[in-house]
Amino acid sequence: MEREKVRLSGVAETTLATLYGKALASRSADPVLVDRQAQDAVGRLDYDFSRLGVSRSTALGIALRSSYLDRWTREALSHHPDATVLHLGCGLDGRSQRVEPPPAVHWYDIDYPEVIELRRRLYPGRPGYHTVGGSVTEPQWLAHLPADRPGVVVAEGLVQYLTEAEVVSLLAAIVDRFPGGVIIFDAWSSLAMRLSRRRKVFRATGTGVGGWGIDDPLVIQSLVPGLRFDKQQTFLDMPEMVRFDWPTRLMVALTKRFPAAYNSGRLVRYSF
Ligand SMILES: C[S@@+](CC[C@H](N)C(=O)[O-])C[C@H]1O[C@@H](n2cnc3c(N)ncnc32)[C@H](O)[C@@H]1O
């Protein structure tokens, strides 16, 4: 079979790093995430994944984040089995396959048009599943989605590319559009944002994670009326940290001694 050409650059290209990480982690002996769609897609893309510098350890981190967000999404859907799901900055991620939403759910995968175009070439459609090619910073598309049901909104690896004003206006538009629901995403502190700039994936894609460093998730609650902070999971506190190689575990143990570093990355959930 002829392999699919990839014409992604900049921030859109970063989805190839997370895709590859999920495929790589799925192949490990005792995986935290099994993503057959990612494994299949990596084999079908005409792309040199080695340029992104995704190590086994990075792949485990990517898979761990995904597995927690899958779990939180399933949990949200167990309370809202008729939800409209917005999967923002979906990239080539196969969450809708992994989570297996209840049949009444309307699932929308949203990313830049060139990413969605590649998704459509790679993955088959199915009832209840939709894609939207557009930017989350210009969410006019929101007006066309069904808003008579609760919204379950998931964003993985997205918010770090958005400024504070963009995050606040996106969240406010979502709260305004749906009668209620939950919003879950990964949030990175200003320290984490500064440290991540040297990572190979950002050099390879020419991307900067110049977005909002979120040091206190409660701040969002005060900036977006109607949004309530529910819970968080700090990455360094995940029991699965024991799965990392010893240099990473040592670094984690040292990092945990410094309060500013302790909460450098976390998953957060809000309801409205
Ligand atoms: C690191 S990738 C993560 C992809 C996917 N969520 C995953 O975890 O595999 C970041 C994704 O965010 C998307 N993205 C960044 N800024 C965006 C914007 N303003 N509107 C829509 N998508 C955006 C990129 O195109 C890319 O697919």
The ligand as an SDF file (V2000), in Angstrom:
LIG
                    3D

 27 29  0  0  0  0  0  0  0  0999 V2000
    1.1960   18.1120   20.7180 C   0  0  0  0  0  0  0  0  0  0  0  0
   -0.0790   17.9450   19.5180 S   0  0  0  0  0  0  0  0  0  0  0  0
   -1.2480   16.9730   20.4480 C   0  0  0  0  0  0  0  0  0  0  0  0
   -2.1850   16.2270   19.5590 C   0  0  0  0  0  0  0  0  0  0  0  0
   -3.1530   15.2980   20.2830 C   0  0  0  0  0  0  0  0  0  0  0  0
   -3.9900   15.9970   21.2060 N   0  0  0  0  0  0  0  0  0  0  0  0
   -2.4050   14.2030   21.0080 C   0  0  0  0  0  0  0  0  0  0  0  0
   -2.3110   14.2600   22.2400 O   0  0  0  0  0  0  0  0  0  0  0  0
   -1.9000   13.2980   20.3480 O   0  0  0  0  0  0  0  0  0  0  0  0
   -0.8230   19.5820   19.5450 C   0  0  0  0  0  0  0  0  0  0  0  0
   -2.0170   19.6700   18.6350 C   0  0  0  0  0  0  0  0  0  0  0  0
   -2.6840   20.9030   18.8920 O   0  0  0  0  0  0  0  0  0  0  0  0
   -3.1040   21.4370   17.6630 C   0  0  0  0  0  0  0  0  0  0  0  0
   -3.2990   22.8830   17.8000 N   0  0  0  0  0  0  0  0  0  0  0  0
   -2.4260   23.7930   18.3060 C   0  0  0  0  0  0  0  0  0  0  0  0
   -2.9610   25.0220   18.2600 N   0  0  0  0  0  0  0  0  0  0  0  0
   -4.2010   24.8790   17.7230 C   0  0  0  0  0  0  0  0  0  0  0  0
   -5.2520   25.7910   17.4100 C   0  0  0  0  0  0  0  0  0  0  0  0
   -5.1280   27.0990   17.6570 N   0  0  0  0  0  0  0  0  0  0  0  0
   -6.3920   25.2980   16.8830 N   0  0  0  0  0  0  0  0  0  0  0  0
   -6.5350   23.9680   16.6320 C   0  0  0  0  0  0  0  0  0  0  0  0
   -5.5640   23.0490   16.9110 N   0  0  0  0  0  0  0  0  0  0  0  0
   -4.4150   23.5130   17.4370 C   0  0  0  0  0  0  0  0  0  0  0  0
   -1.9700   21.0940   16.7050 C   0  0  0  0  0  0  0  0  0  0  0  0
   -2.3320   21.2050   15.3500 O   0  0  0  0  0  0  0  0  0  0  0  0
   -1.6440   19.6730   17.1420 C   0  0  0  0  0  0  0  0  0  0  0  0
   -2.4140   18.7200   16.4590 O   0  0  0  0  0  0  0  0  0  0  0  0
  1  2  1  0
  2  3  1  0
  2 10  1  0
  3  4  1  0
  4  5  1  0
  5  6  1  0
  5  7  1  0
  7  8  2  0
  7  9  1  0
 10 11  1  0
 11 12  1  0
 11 26  1  0
 12 13  1  0
 13 14  1  0
 13 24  1  0
 14 15  1  0
 14 23  1  0
 15 16  2  0
 16 17  1  0
 17 18  1  0
 17 23  2  0
 18 19  1  0
 18 20  2  0
 20 21  1  0
 21 22  2  0
 22 23  1  0
 24 25  1  0
 24 26  1  0
 26 27  1  0
M  CHG  2   2   1   9  -1
M  END
$$$$
